[in-house]
Amino acid sequence: MSRVLNVRATEAETLAACHKRGAIISAIETLASGGTRVVLMNTDATETMRVAFGGKVIAGPVTRTPLRKWAR
């Protein structure tokens, strides 16, 4: 099972929801296609948050924001 969730929520909403449930975040980023990508520390926390977010979980592909622009 993956530790990654893509959700239809702002980064602030995602942080608050994870904090409320004691789910520790490894990485978080705003998605270019809308929503937030969150990587949790373990699969138990991921499953807890998957249930908590319910219908806000994005099931299909998403567009991520590039971390760096490479110079050529």
ABEGO torsion letter per residue (X at the ends): XBABBBBBBBAAAAAAAAAAAGBBBABBBBBAAEEBBBBBABAAAAAAAAAAAEAABBABBBBBBBABBBBX
